[in-house]
Amino acid sequence: MTSETTDQDIYQQTLAESVHFSVKTINSNIEKGGIRVSKDQTLDLPYISTRTLLADQLLVPTDYQANAGKTATLFKVVKAAQLDEDLSEMDDEFKNHVNQLKPHFKTALQKSFSTGLDHIDIRMRQLLIPQKDDCYISLSPLSAAGVNLLLNAEVDRLKEQRKTEGQQSQLRNIKTAVLGIGGSNPQNVGSLVRAMQRPIVVSAPTINPQEKLAFQYFYKGFEYEISSAYINRALYIELTQYAQKLIEQKQLSHDLGFNDIGIHAPLSNMDTRAEEIDTLKMIVENVLAQGQDILEILKTIEKQLPSREDLERDSLWSHPSVSVLTQGLINPELQQYEDWQIVFADHLAKKITQHPYWDKNGEKSEISLSEADAKTFLSRRIQELLK
């Protein structure tokens, strides 16, 4: 057997043992191993991967599994043959080896190949993917350096085109990063591993602020307001005046001795009662309107909400952990139930009694009615407005 024939056997063997995916790209200290995909395993999908590029009749370069002995030197010939590199400056012996190896590519790369995968090294990252019946599949993601090489070439081409066209270019800038894959001596991992050091960088998906707010309302509900000088100044003034009248009526009730016989509610007559009903009606309508505003926001993500089969709940628009009161404010269907009306009326009555206002002296005060006082008249009147 001649020396030339022996050399060719070595190069062909190096090619036959080359892989698309090398485990050493994860950690250079892992025992060598990898996978080569055959053309029988191509995949026709609109994504970029080894299998989809092979389906498009592109040659995805393979690489050696580890740099043992003269492997890196031998693979220079394999790499030059795969990438059809310019050989004009190479010596005749190198050219001969490359040209003699090229015809073997079609045969060698038609066969799938895997090695060193009998045992998963502890350094290999693993993802547990849930399956049916509480089972999991353990996956170790690997990247193909050859795919990165093809991507980098395309990115460089587009960047150059964008630079040439200047401001007239319709191409967007493609961002790339620099990662230290391969350690201090990438050649020990593979001849193409440097291509993996320049991945394309894309921004993480961001949720629409409106959608984020909607999901927050679904899982946490919301706190309603009964007045705000910034949101509804008319209602704020109305409620402040109402608070002042309640205190005056409560004081009058006390002065007339009603407290001595167990009556603690503020004194009222037909006129004050009519004004009170108008004020309470305005407050109730405002609070219910807040719930309807939330409902409209939630409707924008209706298709993204869990189904009732996946998450059993009374209201489609609220997680079951959300309070019954808030669920009813959001979902008008629940407002027809008397139990909800009582809960809402009691809660709103209590909130009104704790409403702060500015008195005639410019000082902040509260209505200071007890919760029992509120339930004796405010809650009942609010319930009447909900009928």
Protein Blocks (a to p, Z undefined) as FASTA:
>chain_A
ZZklmmmmmmmmmmmmpcfbdfklmpmkbccddddddfklgccdfbdcfklmmmnopacd
dddfbdghjlmmmmmmmmmmmnopafklpcfklmmmmmmmmmmmmmmmmpgcdehklbcc
fklccdddddehhiacdddddddfklmmmmmmmmmmmmmmmmmnmmmlcbdcddddddfe
hijmlmlnomklmmmmmccddddddddfklmmmmmmmmnopaddfbdfklmmmlmmmmmm
mmmmmmmmmmmmmmnommmnopabdcddfklmmmmmmmmmmmmmmmmmmmmmmmmmmmmm
mmmpccfklmgcfblkbcfkbcfklmmmmmmmlmmpmklmmmmmmmmmmmmmmpccddfk
opacdekiafklmmmmmmmmmmmmmZZ
